[in-house]
Amino acid sequence: MKMKEALKQIYPEFVRKKSCGGAFGCPSWYGFENSKPAYCKLEEKTCRKCWNRKYEPMKAES
């Protein structure tokens, strides 16, 4: 499953065609990853790249 698909399941209200990459904001905003990737510029090209990556739930730290 891709990050955008996971967002659609968990927070469907944030999947929007007019948003960069088709989803509002950054995967890090939703806890899908620890921080924004270094290449992040919140623009269409990089957002699409982020949201189309494989979603792997983060493991809780113990």
Phi and psi in radians as a Rosetta constraint file:
Dihedral C 1 N 2 CA 2 C 2 CIRCULARHARMONIC -1.558 0.35
Dihedral N 2 CA 2 C 2 N 3 CIRCULARHARMONIC 2.821 0.35
Dihedral C 2 N 3 CA 3 C 3 CIRCULARHARMONIC -1.013 0.35
Dihedral N 3 CA 3 C 3 N 4 CIRCULARHARMONIC -0.701 0.35
Dihedral C 3 N 4 CA 4 C 4 CIRCULARHARMONIC -1.119 0.35
Dihedral N 4 CA 4 C 4 N 5 CIRCULARHARMONIC -0.649 0.35
Dihedral C 4 N 5 CA 5 C 5 CIRCULARHARMONIC -1.170 0.35
Dihedral N 5 CA 5 C 5 N 6 CIRCULARHARMONIC -0.683 0.35
Dihedral C 5 N 6 CA 6 C 6 CIRCULARHARMONIC -1.134 0.35
Dihedral N 6 CA 6 C 6 N 7 CIRCULARHARMONIC -0.733 0.35
Dihedral C 6 N 7 CA 7 C 7 CIRCULARHARMONIC -1.066 0.35
Dihedral N 7 CA 7 C 7 N 8 CIRCULARHARMONIC -0.710 0.35
Dihedral C 7 N 8 CA 8 C 8 CIRCULARHARMONIC -1.090 0.35
Dihedral N 8 CA 8 C 8 N 9 CIRCULARHARMONIC -0.609 0.35
Dihedral C 8 N 9 CA 9 C 9 CIRCULARHARMONIC -1.302 0.35
Dihedral N 9 CA 9 C 9 N 10 CIRCULARHARMONIC -0.720 0.35
Dihedral C 9 N 10 CA 10 C 10 CIRCULARHARMONIC -1.515 0.35
Dihedral N 10 CA 10 C 10 N 11 CIRCULARHARMONIC -0.804 0.35
Dihedral C 10 N 11 CA 11 C 11 CIRCULARHARMONIC -2.278 0.35
Dihedral N 11 CA 11 C 11 N 12 CIRCULARHARMONIC 1.221 0.35
Dihedral C 11 N 12 CA 12 C 12 CIRCULARHARMONIC -1.047 0.35
Dihedral N 12 CA 12 C 12 N 13 CIRCULARHARMONIC -0.426 0.35
Dihedral C 12 N 13 CA 13 C 13 CIRCULARHARMONIC -1.209 0.35
Dihedral N 13 CA 13 C 13 N 14 CIRCULARHARMONIC -0.237 0.35
Dihedral C 13 N 14 CA 14 C 14 CIRCULARHARMONIC -1.737 0.35
Dihedral N 14 CA 14 C 14 N 15 CIRCULARHARMONIC 0.053 0.35
Dihedral C 14 N 15 CA 15 C 15 CIRCULARHARMONIC -1.622 0.35
Dihedral N 15 CA 15 C 15 N 16 CIRCULARHARMONIC 1.967 0.35
Dihedral C 15 N 16 CA 16 C 16 CIRCULARHARMONIC -2.395 0.35
Dihedral N 16 CA 16 C 16 N 17 CIRCULARHARMONIC 2.363 0.35
Dihedral C 16 N 17 CA 17 C 17 CIRCULARHARMONIC -1.114 0.35
Dihedral N 17 CA 17 C 17 N 18 CIRCULARHARMONIC -0.541 0.35
Dihedral C 17 N 18 CA 18 C 18 CIRCULARHARMONIC -1.443 0.35
Dihedral N 18 CA 18 C 18 N 19 CIRCULARHARMONIC -0.177 0.35
Dihedral C 18 N 19 CA 19 C 19 CIRCULARHARMONIC -1.420 0.35
Dihedral N 19 CA 19 C 19 N 20 CIRCULARHARMONIC 2.734 0.35
Dihedral C 19 N 20 CA 20 C 20 CIRCULARHARMONIC -1.020 0.35
Dihedral N 20 CA 20 C 20 N 21 CIRCULARHARMONIC 2.206 0.35
Dihedral C 20 N 21 CA 21 C 21 CIRCULARHARMONIC 1.279 0.35
Dihedral N 21 CA 21 C 21 N 22 CIRCULARHARMONIC 0.028 0.35
Dihedral C 21 N 22 CA 22 C 22 CIRCULARHARMONIC 1.536 0.35
Dihedral N 22 CA 22 C 22 N 23 CIRCULARHARMONIC 0.085 0.35
Dihedral C 22 N 23 CA 23 C 23 CIRCULARHARMONIC -2.462 0.35
Dihedral N 23 CA 23 C 23 N 24 CIRCULARHARMONIC 2.548 0.35
Dihedral C 23 N 24 CA 24 C 24 CIRCULARHARMONIC -1.323 0.35
Dihedral N 24 CA 24 C 24 N 25 CIRCULARHARMONIC 2.146 0.35
Dihedral C 24 N 25 CA 25 C 25 CIRCULARHARMONIC 1.420 0.35
Dihedral N 25 CA 25 C 25 N 26 CIRCULARHARMONIC -2.633 0.35
Dihedral C 25 N 26 CA 26 C 26 CIRCULARHARMONIC -2.059 0.35
Dihedral N 26 CA 26 C 26 N 27 CIRCULARHARMONIC 2.534 0.35
Dihedral C 26 N 27 CA 27 C 27 CIRCULARHARMONIC -0.950 0.35
Dihedral N 27 CA 27 C 27 N 28 CIRCULARHARMONIC -0.504 0.35
Dihedral C 27 N 28 CA 28 C 28 CIRCULARHARMONIC -1.181 0.35
Dihedral N 28 CA 28 C 28 N 29 CIRCULARHARMONIC -0.420 0.35
Dihedral C 28 N 29 CA 29 C 29 CIRCULARHARMONIC -1.166 0.35
Dihedral N 29 CA 29 C 29 N 30 CIRCULARHARMONIC -0.423 0.35
Dihedral C 29 N 30 CA 30 C 30 CIRCULARHARMONIC -1.828 0.35
Dihedral N 30 CA 30 C 30 N 31 CIRCULARHARMONIC 0.126 0.35
Dihedral C 30 N 31 CA 31 C 31 CIRCULARHARMONIC 1.390 0.35
Dihedral N 31 CA 31 C 31 N 32 CIRCULARHARMONIC 0.282 0.35
Dihedral C 31 N 32 CA 32 C 32 CIRCULARHARMONIC -1.350 0.35
Dihedral N 32 CA 32 C 32 N 33 CIRCULARHARMONIC -0.341 0.35
Dihedral C 32 N 33 CA 33 C 33 CIRCULARHARMONIC -2.667 0.35
Dihedral N 33 CA 33 C 33 N 34 CIRCULARHARMONIC 2.869 0.35
Dihedral C 33 N 34 CA 34 C 34 CIRCULARHARMONIC -1.238 0.35
Dihedral N 34 CA 34 C 34 N 35 CIRCULARHARMONIC -0.639 0.35
Dihedral C 34 N 35 CA 35 C 35 CIRCULARHARMONIC -2.676 0.35
Dihedral N 35 CA 35 C 35 N 36 CIRCULARHARMONIC 2.922 0.35
Dihedral C 35 N 36 CA 36 C 36 CIRCULARHARMONIC -1.156 0.35
Dihedral N 36 CA 36 C 36 N 37 CIRCULARHARMONIC 2.478 0.35
Dihedral C 36 N 37 CA 37 C 37 CIRCULARHARMONIC -1.128 0.35
Dihedral N 37 CA 37 C 37 N 38 CIRCULARHARMONIC 2.678 0.35
Dihedral C 37 N 38 CA 38 C 38 CIRCULARHARMONIC -1.038 0.35
Dihedral N 38 CA 38 C 38 N 39 CIRCULARHARMONIC -0.541 0.35
Dihedral C 38 N 39 CA 39 C 39 CIRCULARHARMONIC -1.433 0.35
Dihedral N 39 CA 39 C 39 N 40 CIRCULARHARMONIC -0.034 0.35
Dihedral C 39 N 40 CA 40 C 40 CIRCULARHARMONIC -1.130 0.35
Dihedral N 40 CA 40 C 40 N 41 CIRCULARHARMONIC 2.276 0.35
Dihedral C 40 N 41 CA 41 C 41 CIRCULARHARMONIC -2.333 0.35
Dihedral N 41 CA 41 C 41 N 42 CIRCULARHARMONIC 0.123 0.35
Dihedral C 41 N 42 CA 42 C 42 CIRCULARHARMONIC 0.815 0.35
Dihedral N 42 CA 42 C 42 N 43 CIRCULARHARMONIC 0.948 0.35
Dihedral C 42 N 43 CA 43 C 43 CIRCULARHARMONIC -2.310 0.35
Dihedral N 43 CA 43 C 43 N 44 CIRCULARHARMONIC 2.805 0.35
Dihedral C 43 N 44 CA 44 C 44 CIRCULARHARMONIC -0.837 0.35
Dihedral N 44 CA 44 C 44 N 45 CIRCULARHARMONIC -0.858 0.35
Dihedral C 44 N 45 CA 45 C 45 CIRCULARHARMONIC -1.095 0.35
Dihedral N 45 CA 45 C 45 N 46 CIRCULARHARMONIC -0.837 0.35
Dihedral C 45 N 46 CA 46 C 46 CIRCULARHARMONIC -1.340 0.35
Dihedral N 46 CA 46 C 46 N 47 CIRCULARHARMONIC -0.577 0.35
Dihedral C 46 N 47 CA 47 C 47 CIRCULARHARMONIC -1.129 0.35
Dihedral N 47 CA 47 C 47 N 48 CIRCULARHARMONIC -0.753 0.35
Dihedral C 47 N 48 CA 48 C 48 CIRCULARHARMONIC -1.042 0.35
Dihedral N 48 CA 48 C 48 N 49 CIRCULARHARMONIC -0.717 0.35
Dihedral C 48 N 49 CA 49 C 49 CIRCULARHARMONIC -1.076 0.35
Dihedral N 49 CA 49 C 49 N 50 CIRCULARHARMONIC -0.772 0.35
Dihedral C 49 N 50 CA 50 C 50 CIRCULARHARMONIC -1.147 0.35
Dihedral N 50 CA 50 C 50 N 51 CIRCULARHARMONIC -0.925 0.35
Dihedral C 50 N 51 CA 51 C 51 CIRCULARHARMONIC -1.172 0.35
Dihedral N 51 CA 51 C 51 N 52 CIRCULARHARMONIC -0.325 0.35
Dihedral C 51 N 52 CA 52 C 52 CIRCULARHARMONIC -1.647 0.35
Dihedral N 52 CA 52 C 52 N 53 CIRCULARHARMONIC 0.084 0.35
Dihedral C 52 N 53 CA 53 C 53 CIRCULARHARMONIC -1.337 0.35
Dihedral N 53 CA 53 C 53 N 54 CIRCULARHARMONIC 2.815 0.35
Dihedral C 53 N 54 CA 54 C 54 CIRCULARHARMONIC -1.196 0.35
Dihedral N 54 CA 54 C 54 N 55 CIRCULARHARMONIC 2.341 0.35
Dihedral C 54 N 55 CA 55 C 55 CIRCULARHARMONIC -1.537 0.35
Dihedral N 55 CA 55 C 55 N 56 CIRCULARHARMONIC 2.157 0.35
Dihedral C 55 N 56 CA 56 C 56 CIRCULARHARMONIC -2.249 0.35
Dihedral N 56 CA 56 C 56 N 57 CIRCULARHARMONIC 1.944 0.35
Dihedral C 56 N 57 CA 57 C 57 CIRCULARHARMONIC -0.940 0.35
Dihedral N 57 CA 57 C 57 N 58 CIRCULARHARMONIC 2.391 0.35
Dihedral C 57 N 58 CA 58 C 58 CIRCULARHARMONIC -1.276 0.35
Dihedral N 58 CA 58 C 58 N 59 CIRCULARHARMONIC 2.504 0.35
Dihedral C 58 N 59 CA 59 C 59 CIRCULARHARMONIC -1.513 0.35
Dihedral N 59 CA 59 C 59 N 60 CIRCULARHARMONIC 2.452 0.35
Dihedral C 59 N 60 CA 60 C 60 CIRCULARHARMONIC -1.178 0.35
Dihedral N 60 CA 60 C 60 N 61 CIRCULARHARMONIC 2.395 0.35
Dihedral C 60 N 61 CA 61 C 61 CIRCULARHARMONIC -1.334 0.35
Dihedral N 61 CA 61 C 61 N 62 CIRCULARHARMONIC 2.443 0.35
